Amino acid sequence: MRRSITALVAFVVTLVLGLGGSPAHAVEPTPPPPVASPTLDYSHTLVVECRAYDNVPWITLDLTGYSPPNDSTGQYNHYSITVDDQVLSGSEFSELLHDQVLMGDPMVAHTWSVDVWDYSDPDGSLGGTFTDSGMLEACQTGEPPVDTDGDGYTDDVDAFPNDPTEWADTDGDGVGDNTDVCADTPSGDQVDETGCSVVVDPPPVVSKPNKVLVKAVKADNKKTKKGEGRVRVTVVNPNDDSNESVRVYFKVMKGKKVIKRFNLFAADGHTSSKLVKGLKAGKYRVVYDLDRTVLHKTVRVAARR
């Protein structure tokens, strides 16, 4: 009887364990993986090239149409760009991405790989998650071009070879495109520090230089004493709409000695003359100040015999 009871208890315990297991070790159900949204329109552009204008290796990656960040789970998309086994760029991103990476020395070949992962497309079935890799041959075989300011644009194409913040000047006004607010300034315009045209007042009207004529006058018996000669000095003030009169001061000199001093006044558009008499035969200099410049004219006087 006792054996029967013992066997019955063992059977019941076995049955309970077989049906339910131990409640202390129950396994939580695994949540299903996120389902890729069929509405996403993945687009990616990957360019690995020797850049045309300076023959330097670059990787350019453009991504659009990716999953927005999931606020509830904190999930983001990820990407990385690896060159020669070194990760040069990479981070989380959301719906779009643009990244450009200089691969390194243009004189050698470079291996590269790009990895992109969209959290809502874990298996890559929709094209959001992918990996690409390859090798770019050396871009240059001779001496590498010089880039003085280290901005990635070599001196032969850099409009500002000593300024790392500027390298192009589309409108040629002397202000780099990165600073130029008015990038299509007409040629020849004066511009300010932002590259925009400035209004320049017209230059003031300046009188044309007044002409000074000096001429020895032939001695005659009526108006010239024996042994003396004459010089006529004339100031011409052209009519240039400036309405400026002019007064010119003169010295008649023989060597270093001043023989005569006088001045002539001429209104705008008029001429004024003076006949200098009583000069002995010989060479004279007529010295005058015109427009703040000291000038002189030389004349040879013949005296009456």
Backbone hydrogen bonds in HBPLUS format (Angstrom, degrees):
<---DONOR---> <-ACCEPTOR-->    atom                        ^
c    i                          cat <-CA-CA->   ^        H-A-AA   ^      H-
h    n   atom  resd res      DA  || num        DHA   H-A  angle D-A-AA Bond
n    s   type  num  typ     dist DA aas  dist angle  dist       angle   num
A0005-ILE N   A0001-MET O   3.11 MM   4  6.49 157.9  2.16 152.9 158.0     1
A0006-THR N   A0002-ARG O   3.05 MM   4  6.30 162.7  2.08 149.3 154.0     2
A0007-ALA N   A0003-ARG O   2.94 MM   4  6.12 160.6  1.98 148.4 153.6     3
A0008-LEU N   A0004-SER O   3.00 MM   4  6.16 151.0  2.08 144.4 152.3     4
A0009-VAL N   A0005-ILE O   3.03 MM   4  6.33 158.3  2.08 152.5 157.3     5
A0010-ALA N   A0006-THR O   3.11 MM   4  6.36 162.9  2.14 150.6 154.8     6
A0011-PHE N   A0007-ALA O   3.05 MM   4  6.23 150.0  2.14 142.9 150.8     7
A0012-VAL N   A0008-LEU O   3.04 MM   4  6.33 157.0  2.09 149.6 155.1     8
A0013-VAL N   A0009-VAL O   3.04 MM   4  6.29 163.5  2.06 154.5 158.4     9
A0014-THR N   A0010-ALA O   3.03 MM   4  6.16 160.1  2.07 144.0 149.7    10
A0015-LEU N   A0011-PHE O   2.96 MM   4  6.15 155.5  2.02 145.7 152.6    11
A0016-VAL N   A0012-VAL O   2.99 MM   4  6.25 158.2  2.03 150.5 155.7    12
A0017-LEU N   A0013-VAL O   2.99 MM   4  6.23 167.1  2.01 153.8 157.0    13
A0018-GLY N   A0014-THR O   2.93 MM   4  6.04 154.3  2.00 146.8 154.2    14
A0019-LEU N   A0015-LEU O   3.05 MM   4  6.20 143.9  2.18 142.9 151.6    15
A0020-GLY N   A0016-VAL O   3.07 MM   4  6.16 179.0  2.07 160.0 160.3    16
A0021-GLY N   A0017-LEU O   3.09 MM   4  4.72 138.1  2.28 116.0 127.7    17
A0025-HIS N   A0022-SER O   3.18 MM   3  5.82 166.2  2.20 121.7 125.4    18
A0040-LEU N   A0037-SER O   3.43 MM   3  5.91 167.5  2.44 113.6 116.5    19
A0043-SER N   A0064-THR O   3.03 MM  21  5.29 142.1  2.18 160.7 153.9    20
A0064-THR N   A0043-SER O   2.95 MM  21  5.29 156.9  2.01 155.7 158.4    21
A0045-THR N   A0062-ASP O   2.80 MM  17  5.03 156.7  1.86 146.7 153.4    22
A0062-ASP N   A0045-THR O   2.86 MM  17  5.03 159.6  1.90 150.3 155.7    23
A0047-VAL N   A0060-THR O   2.91 MM  13  5.13 164.8  1.94 151.0 156.0    24
A0060-THR N   A0047-VAL O   2.85 MM  13  5.13 159.4  1.89 150.3 157.1    25
A0049-GLU N   A0058-TRP O   3.06 MM   9  5.68 162.4  2.09 161.7 166.5    26
A0058-TRP N   A0049-GLU O   2.88 MM   9  5.68 161.4  1.91 167.1 173.0    27
A0051-ARG N   A0056-VAL O   2.72 MM   5  5.23 160.2  1.75 146.7 140.6    28
A0055-ASN N   A0051-ARG O   2.65 MM   4  4.93 133.1  1.86 157.6 162.9    29
A0103-MET N   A0057-PRO O   3.01 MM  46  5.51 162.4  2.04 134.1 139.1    30
A0059-ILE N   A0101-VAL O   2.88 MM  42  5.19 153.9  1.95 146.4 155.1    31
A0101-VAL N   A0059-ILE O   2.81 MM  42  5.19 159.2  1.86 151.1 158.3    32
A0061-LEU N   A0099-ASP O   2.82 MM  38  5.30 168.4  1.83 163.3 166.9    33
A0099-ASP N   A0061-LEU O   2.94 MM  38  5.30 154.6  2.01 151.1 158.2    34
A0063-LEU N   A0097-LEU O   2.83 MM  34  4.93 161.9  1.86 145.8 149.0    35
A0097-LEU N   A0063-LEU O   2.81 MM  34  4.93 147.0  1.91 143.1 142.2    36
A0066-TYR N   A0095-GLU O   3.03 MM  29  4.32 169.8  2.04 131.7 128.5    37
A0070-ASN N   A0075-GLN O   3.11 MM   5  5.22 162.6  2.14 147.1 151.9    38
A0074-GLY N   A0070-ASN O   2.65 MM   4  5.36 132.7  1.87 149.2 163.0    39
A0093-PHE N   A0077-ASN O   3.01 MM  16  5.39 146.0  2.13 125.3 130.6    40
A0078-HIS N   A0117-TRP O   2.96 MM  39  5.24 159.1  2.00 148.1 155.1    41
A0117-TRP N   A0078-HIS O   2.84 MM  39  5.24 165.5  1.86 161.1 159.4    42
A0079-TYR N   A0091-SER O   3.09 MM  12  5.82 143.5  2.23 151.3 162.2    43
A0091-SER N   A0079-TYR O   3.12 MM  12  5.82 131.0  2.37 137.9 150.9    44
A0080-SER N   A0115-ASP O   2.91 MM  35  5.35 140.5  2.07 148.1 155.8    45
A0115-ASP N   A0080-SER O   3.04 MM  35  5.35 163.9  2.06 151.6 156.7    46
A0081-ILE N   A0089-SER O   2.70 MM   8  5.19 158.7  1.74 157.3 154.4    47
A0088-LEU N   A0081-ILE O   2.87 MM   7  5.88 146.0  1.98 155.4 166.0    48
A0089-SER N   A0081-ILE O   3.40 MM   8  5.19 154.5  2.47 141.7 142.3    49
A0082-THR N   A0113-SER O   2.88 MM  31  5.20 176.7  1.88 162.6 163.7    50
A0113-SER N   A0082-THR O   2.88 MM  31  5.20 145.3  2.01 147.9 151.5    51
A0083-VAL N   A0086-GLN O   2.87 MM   3  5.31 162.6  1.90 148.6 144.5    52
A0086-GLN N   A0083-VAL O   3.01 MM   3  5.31 149.0  2.10 108.4 118.0    53
A0084-ASP N   A0111-THR O   2.80 MM  27  5.07 160.6  1.84 137.2 143.9    54
A0108-VAL N   A0105-ASP O   3.49 MM   3  6.04 175.3  2.49 115.3 116.6    55
A0139-CYS N   A0106-PRO O   2.93 MM  33  5.12 122.8  2.26 133.1 149.8    56
A0140-GLN N   A0106-PRO O   2.94 MM  34  5.68 157.1  1.99 151.0 147.3    57
A0110-HIS N   A0136-LEU O   2.89 MM  26  5.31 156.9  1.95 149.8 157.0    58
A0136-LEU N   A0110-HIS O   2.79 MM  26  5.31 161.7  1.82 159.3 161.1    59
A0112-TRP N   A0134-GLY O   2.91 MM  22  5.55 159.6  1.96 155.2 153.9    60
A0134-GLY N   A0112-TRP O   2.98 MM  22  5.55 153.4  2.05 149.4 150.0    61
A0114-VAL N   A0132-ASP O   2.71 MM  18  5.27 159.2  1.75 159.1 163.4    62
A0132-ASP N   A0114-VAL O   2.92 MM  18  5.27 157.6  1.97 150.4 157.6    63
A0116-VAL N   A0130-PHE O   2.92 MM  14  5.40 169.5  1.93 170.7 170.9    64
A0130-PHE N   A0116-VAL O   2.88 MM  14  5.40 146.4  2.00 140.1 150.4    65
A0121-ASP N   A0118-ASP O   2.87 MM   3  5.27 162.9  1.90 118.6 123.5    66
A0124-GLY N   A0121-ASP O   3.13 MM   3  5.37 156.5  2.18 109.9 117.3    67
A0127-GLY N   A0124-GLY O   3.17 MM   3  5.10 156.8  2.22 101.2 108.4    68
A0155-ASP N   A0146-VAL O   2.72 MM   9  5.86 166.9  1.74 161.8 163.7    69
A0150-GLY N   A0147-ASP O   3.17 MM   3  5.30 150.7  2.26 104.9 113.8    70
A0157-VAL N   A0154-THR O   2.97 MM   3  5.75 161.9  2.00 124.7 130.2    71
A0158-ASP N   A0154-THR O   2.91 MM   4  5.83 126.6  2.20 146.8 160.3    72
A0159-ALA N   A0167-TRP O   2.94 MM   8  4.99 171.4  1.94 123.2 120.7    73
A0163-ASP N   A0160-PHE O   3.06 MM   3  5.42 171.6  2.07 123.0 124.0    74
A0166-GLU N   A0163-ASP O   3.24 MM   3  5.66 165.1  2.26 115.4 119.7    75
A0177-ASP N   A0168-ALA O   2.84 MM   9  5.75 160.5  1.88 149.4 152.4    76
A0172-GLY N   A0169-ASP O   3.15 MM   3  5.26 151.7  2.24 104.5 113.2    77
A0179-THR N   A0176-GLY O   3.01 MM   3  5.56 148.2  2.12 115.7 124.7    78
A0180-ASP N   A0176-GLY O   2.80 MM   4  5.79 147.4  1.91 152.4 162.5    79
A0181-VAL N   A0194-THR O   2.72 MM  13  5.60 162.3  1.75 165.2 170.3    80
A0189-ASP N   A0186-PRO O   3.22 MM   3  5.86 166.1  2.24 136.4 138.3    81
A0198-VAL N   A0190-GLN O   2.92 MM   8  5.95 152.7  2.00 157.6 155.0    82
A0192-ASP N   A0196-CYS O   2.96 MM   4  5.74 148.0  2.06 150.3 156.7    83
A0195-GLY N   A0192-ASP O   3.03 MM   3  5.44 165.6  2.05 116.3 120.6    84
A0211-LYS N   A0236-VAL O   2.99 MM  25  4.91 139.3  2.16 146.1 147.6    85
A0236-VAL N   A0211-LYS O   2.71 MM  25  4.91 168.4  1.72 151.1 154.6    86
A0213-LEU N   A0234-THR O   2.75 MM  21  4.93 161.9  1.79 146.4 152.7    87
A0234-THR N   A0213-LEU O   2.76 MM  21  4.93 160.4  1.79 151.7 156.2    88
A0215-LYS N   A0232-ARG O   2.89 MM  17  5.26 161.5  1.92 153.5 159.5    89
A0232-ARG N   A0215-LYS O   2.71 MM  17  5.26 168.7  1.72 166.1 162.3    90
A0217-VAL N   A0230-ARG O   2.94 MM  13  5.31 159.7  1.98 123.8 130.4    91
A0228-GLU N   A0225-LYS O   3.20 MM   3  5.60 150.8  2.28 136.7 133.2    92
A0227-GLY N   A0304-ARG O   2.65 MM  77  5.04 162.5  1.68 139.3 144.7    93
A0304-ARG N   A0228-GLU O   2.86 MM  76  5.63 151.3  1.94 136.8 137.2    94
A0229-GLY N   A0279-LEU O   2.53 MM  50  4.98 139.3  1.69 140.5 155.4    95
A0279-LEU N   A0229-GLY O   3.17 MM  50  4.98 162.4  2.20 148.4 142.9    96
A0231-VAL N   A0276-VAL O   2.94 MM  45  5.15 153.5  2.01 142.8 151.4    97
A0276-VAL N   A0231-VAL O   2.74 MM  45  5.15 167.4  1.75 166.9 162.4    98
A0233-VAL N   A0274-LYS O   2.89 MM  41  5.37 167.0  1.90 159.4 162.3    99
A0274-LYS N   A0233-VAL O   2.86 MM  41  5.37 145.6  1.98 151.1 161.9   100
A0235-VAL N   A0272-SER O   2.75 MM  37  5.28 166.4  1.77 161.9 166.5   101
A0272-SER N   A0235-VAL O   2.96 MM  37  5.28 158.8  2.01 148.6 155.5   102
A0237-ASN N   A0270-HIS O   2.95 MM  33  5.49 163.2  1.98 161.5 166.4   103
A0269-GLY N   A0237-ASN O   2.74 MM  32  5.30 126.9  2.02 130.7 147.6   104
A0246-VAL N   A0266-ALA O   2.92 MM  20  5.39 157.5  1.97 145.2 152.7   105
A0266-ALA N   A0246-VAL O   2.82 MM  20  5.39 165.1  1.84 162.9 167.9   106
A0248-VAL N   A0264-LEU O   2.88 MM  16  5.39 157.6  1.93 156.0 159.8   107
A0264-LEU N   A0248-VAL O   2.90 MM  16  5.39 154.6  1.97 150.0 157.2   108
A0250-PHE N   A0262-PHE O   2.74 MM  12  5.40 171.2  1.75 173.7 170.8   109
A0262-PHE N   A0250-PHE O   3.22 MM  12  5.40 159.4  2.26 135.5 138.6   110
A0251-LYS N   A0287-VAL O   2.90 MM  36  5.15 142.5  2.04 148.4 156.6   111
A0287-VAL N   A0251-LYS O   2.81 MM  36  5.15 161.1  1.85 157.8 159.0   112
A0252-VAL N   A0260-LYS O   2.84 MM   8  5.02 166.4  1.86 145.2 148.9   113
A0259-ILE N   A0252-VAL O   2.65 MM   7  5.48 158.7  1.69 159.4 167.3   114
A0260-LYS N   A0252-VAL O   3.27 MM   8  5.02 155.4  2.34 130.4 136.3   115
A0253-MET N   A0285-ARG O   2.75 MM  32  5.12 171.8  1.76 157.5 160.4   116
A0285-ARG N   A0253-MET O   2.80 MM  32  5.12 163.8  1.82 150.8 156.2   117
A0254-LYS N   A0257-LYS O   2.87 MM   3  5.39 154.2  1.94 156.3 162.4   118
A0257-LYS N   A0254-LYS O   3.24 MM   3  5.39 156.9  2.29 125.8 123.9   119
A0270-HIS N   A0267-ALA O   2.96 MM   3  5.33 146.7  2.08 144.0 137.8   120
A0282-GLY N   A0301-VAL O   3.02 MM  19  5.31 161.8  2.05 139.7 143.1   121
A0301-VAL N   A0282-GLY O   2.76 MM  19  5.31 165.7  1.78 164.7 159.6   122
A0284-TYR N   A0299-VAL O   2.83 MM  15  5.44 169.8  1.84 167.0 170.5   123
A0299-VAL N   A0284-TYR O   2.94 MM  15  5.44 162.3  1.97 151.1 155.8   124
A0286-VAL N   A0297-LYS O   2.78 MM  11  5.22 168.6  1.79 159.3 162.7   125
A0297-LYS N   A0286-VAL O   2.94 MM  11  5.22 148.2  2.04 134.8 144.5   126
A0288-TYR N   A0295-LEU O   2.99 MM   7  5.53 162.2  2.02 145.9 149.8   127
A0295-LEU N   A0288-TYR O   2.81 MM   7  5.53 168.6  1.83 170.4 174.0   128
A0290-LEU N   A0293-THR O   2.85 MM   3  5.18 170.1  1.86 146.2 143.7   129
A0293-THR N   A0290-LEU O   3.00 MM   3  5.18 142.1  2.14 103.5 114.9   130
